[in-house]
Amino acid sequence: MADKADPLERIAAALERLAGAATPARADWLSAPAYVWSSEGARAVAAIEAPPLDVLQGIDAQRDAVIANLRRHAMGAAAHDMFLWGARGMGKSALLRAAARTVEEERPGALALVQVGTDALATLPALFTALAPVERRFVVYLDDLGFAEGDLQGPRALRSWLDGGVEARPGNVRLAVTSNRRAIVPRDMGEQDDPINPRDAVDDRLALADRFGISLGFHACDQATYLAIVAAYAAPLGLDWDEGEALEWAKRRGARSGRVAWHFVTELAGRAGKPV
């Protein structure tokens, strides 16, 4: 009898494991300022890692727009989905995290940032379902989003989540997306290429970015802005620095950006034996 039962028990155990793997892990959506959502579910983050807002130089207009929008959202007023696009290393992600941390500190418990892993885009409807009944405001954050050429479903799903779809994000959730491309999808993407109506294909690509109420461009900085960013990062750490060396650092890396400036300041701090 035991021999006959063993296979059934193994099958039952396997089904239980499969059922558990298919169910995203539950989270206490009121306990933390931020969360990471993956294909395995949610994980609470005790603190949002971000630079102070005042050290983010050269993006004043973008900073003001993001912080104002998040403040409205946190207080329950109308707020926009946000699309931050443009040059690498110019503070798109840092600004979003810094603004979310600032608003959370101003209104503790009112707002939480939920970063979605690239492996979890297909599970966004499940995330929306989990967040909808929670008495809190959320910003669902998709960092460095891009769709491969030939990906038809991803862009269409994002459009549906933003507005108009049966699985659109709930009222207490706003989406924030960063991307290096203005249109998110490749310019040569043949999603709906129509030799008779080529304008339809162009409009379809642009319609994705146009779904966001706030769209902010981030552009490569000039020399003066780069040096201002270095100064803003170095000052709180009490670091002395040389302008010529800072410019040479950027030249060797082939770019001037906030990220390059931070790497330079990290190098200075390391030489001085200081943490960052």
Residue pairs with C-beta under 8 A, 6 or more apart in sequence:
23 41
24 39
24 40
24 41
24 42
24 123
24 126
24 127
24 130
25 40
25 41
25 42
25 43
26 41
26 42
26 130
27 35
27 41
27 42
27 43
27 44
27 130
28 44
29 35
29 42
29 112
29 130
29 131
29 134
29 136
29 138
30 109
30 134
30 135
30 136
31 44
32 44
32 45
32 46
32 112
33 45
33 46
33 47
33 48
33 100
33 101
33 104
33 111
33 112
33 113
34 44
34 45
34 47
34 48
34 100
34 112
34 113
34 114
34 115
35 42
35 43
35 44
35 45
35 112
35 113
35 114
35 115
36 42
36 43
36 45
36 114
36 115
36 117
37 43
37 114
37 115
37 116
37 117
37 120
37 123
37 127
37 140
38 116
38 117
38 119
38 120
39 117
39 119
39 120
39 123
42 114
42 127
42 130
47 101
48 97
48 100
48 101
48 104
48 113
49 97
50 94
50 97
50 98
50 100
50 101
51 94
51 98
51 233
52 98
52 236
53 63
53 67
53 95
53 98
53 99
53 102
54 232
55 229
55 232
55 233
55 236
56 63
56 91
56 94
56 95
56 98
56 232
56 258
57 225
57 228
57 229
57 232
57 258
58 90
58 91
58 221
58 225
58 228
58 229
58 258
59 90
59 91
59 95
59 218
61 216
62 84
62 91
62 95
62 216
62 218
63 95
63 99
65 214
65 216
66 82
66 84
66 95
66 96
66 99
66 214
66 216
67 99
67 102
67 103
69 79
69 80
69 82
69 174
69 214
70 79
70 99
70 100
70 103
70 111
70 139
71 103
71 106
72 78
72 79
73 79
73 111
73 137
73 139
73 174
74 103
74 104
74 106
74 107
74 110
74 111
74 137
75 107
75 110
76 137
79 174
80 174
80 212
80 213
80 214
81 162
81 169
81 174
81 175
81 176
81 177
81 211
81 212
81 213
81 214
82 96
82 174
82 175
82 176
82 177
82 212
82 213
82 214
82 215
82 216
83 176
83 177
83 178
83 179
83 184
83 209
83 212
83 214
83 215
83 216
84 92
84 95
84 96
84 176
84 177
84 178
84 179
84 216
84 218
85 92
85 178
85 179
85 180
85 181
85 182
85 184
85 209
85 215
85 216
85 217
85 218
86 92
86 180
86 182
86 216
86 217
86 218
86 219
87 180
87 218
87 219
87 220
87 257
88 180
88 255
88 257
88 259
89 255
89 257
89 258
89 259
89 260
90 218
90 219
90 220
90 221
90 257
90 258
90 259
91 218
91 258
92 178
92 218
93 143
93 144
93 178
94 258
96 113
96 139
96 141
96 176
96 178
97 113
100 111
100 113
100 139
103 110
103 111
104 110
104 111
104 112
104 113
109 136
110 136
110 137
111 136
111 137
111 138
111 139
112 136
112 137
112 138
112 139
113 138
113 139
113 141
114 127
114 131
114 138
114 139
114 140
114 141
115 141
115 143
116 124
116 127
116 140
116 141
116 142
120 127
121 142
121 154
121 157
122 157
124 140
124 157
124 161
124 167
125 161
125 167
127 140
128 161
128 167
128 168
128 169
128 170
128 173
131 138
131 140
131 170
131 172
131 173
132 170
132 172
132 173
134 172
136 172
137 172
137 173
137 174
138 172
138 173
138 174
139 173
139 174
139 175
139 176
140 169
140 173
140 174
140 175
140 176
141 175
141 176
141 177
142 175
142 176
142 177
142 178
143 178
144 178
144 179
144 180
145 158
145 177
145 178
145 179
145 184
146 179
146 180
146 181
146 184
146 185
147 154
147 155
147 184
147 185
147 186
147 189
148 186
149 185
149 186
149 188
149 189
149 190
150 189
150 190
151 185
151 189
152 191
155 184
155 185
155 191
155 208
158 177
158 184
158 208
158 211
159 165
159 207
159 208
159 211
160 166
160 167
160 168
161 167
161 168
161 169
161 175
162 168
162 169
162 175
162 211
162 212
163 211
169 175
175 212
177 184
177 212
181 187
182 209
182 217
183 205
183 206
183 208
183 209
184 208
184 209
185 191
185 205
185 208
187 205
189 205
190 201
191 201
191 204
191 205
192 200
192 201
192 204
193 201
194 200
194 201
209 215
220 255
220 256
220 257
221 229
221 256
221 257
221 258
222 256
223 247
223 256
225 256
226 246
226 247
226 250
226 256
226 257
226 260
226 261
227 243
227 246
227 247
229 258
229 261
229 262
230 241
230 246
230 261
230 264
230 265
231 241
233 261
233 262
233 265
234 240
234 241
234 265
234 268
237 265
237 268
237 269
237 274
237 276
238 274
239 265
239 268
239 269
239 272
239 274
240 268
241 264
241 265
241 268
245 264
246 261
246 264
249 260
249 263
249 264
249 267
250 256
250 260
250 261
250 264
253 260
253 263
265 276
266 276
269 275
269 276
